[in-house]
Amino acid sequence: MAIKKIMSALLGRFSSMRMPGKSWSNSNEKSKTYAFAREYRSVSENGEYAAAILHSLKDQKSFDNFKRMPEYQNILEHVTKQQGQDYLNIIRNRKDGIFNEALKTVLISDSTGNPVKYSYDNVFIPLSPTTLRYVKVASDLDRLFGRGLSKVAEIGCGYGGQCLVNDALLEYKHAVLFDLPFVNELIERYLNYSLMNGAYKVKTINQELPHSYDLVISNYAFSELPAQLQLTYIRKVMVNSKRGYLTMNSGIGGALNKGKLCLEELRNLLPSFDCLKEEPLTYEHNYIIVWGHDKSSIDGYFLYK
């Protein structure tokens, strides 16, 4: 009941917010595509991102090269070679077997969409730094929560890369992937280029009733949603989920903080959680929220606060 009162008060706080933007009569605006009304759009929903995805779905050649599209790379597929090296160093140094498993599966078969790849020392194939980030997250999840979870929710899934990596490395049984309708089309096409061990389903948040998951994860996407949409995900997906792993770039300050829930509000709304520093740190205001983990699993991590 207390949580419902907090959420009701916060909804009132944000109900009158409108995001500034150009008039529909602007010719550039007409060429853009959106899924949500202006006040519900995330940082990534800039119109060009949706247009790029729709373009990638129009024919085979476009899909075969969608990870090279500049408008798409502005939102995803922009991990640098050096960041890829940082992720590689971490997963190698952990010696948890994740990197060797990934080399045999998701790294060696990583060609759909024609990702940018780089050569790294002592690796026999070029690697996508974005996929290395997904592998590092999978290593985090393995360390914090273990393998074989039955039902996992992911908020903001790009093309489904994290889901594919988790499926190959963590033996998750079923994933429910939440994103925009046109993004979900791309996810389905991308994941169907591989044979998965488990199963997945794509949804928009409007197709979800309040539900309990074994784990909810998000790589930055939840933190980039406007507060009203964050509250909806909390109510429907997060509040009853047993475990959580959210990489955040809002809530403690910075340019992306405006119009988002702050860390104190999140502490009142989510299950009791710990804050970890992002490793490697890719933005000064990034951090990771985790709950439902074995407390001993964060030995060696730096608690944020």
TAFENUR-V155056 format. One record per run of one state. SS is the DSSP state (H for helix, E for strand, - for the rest). FROM is the first residue (numbers start at 1). TO is the last residue. If there is no record, write none. Layout:
{{SS:FROM:TO} {SS:FROM:TO}}
This chain:
{{-:1:1} {H:2:14} {-:15:26} {H:27:30} {-:31:37} {H:38:40} {-:41:47} {H:48:56} {-:57:59} {H:60:64} {-:65:65} {H:66:68} {-:69:69} {H:70:73} {-:74:80} {H:81:94} {-:95:97} {H:98:104} {-:105:117} {E:118:118} {-:119:126} {E:127:127} {-:128:128} {H:129:145} {-:146:150} {E:151:155} {-:156:160} {H:161:170} {-:171:173} {E:174:178} {-:179:180} {H:181:191} {-:192:198} {E:199:203} {-:204:204} {H:205:207} {-:208:214} {E:215:219} {-:220:221} {H:222:224} {-:225:226} {H:227:238} {-:239:243} {E:244:248} {-:249:262} {H:263:269} {-:270:273} {E:274:276} {-:277:286} {E:287:291} {-:292:294} {H:295:298} {-:299:302} {E:303:303} {-:304:305}}
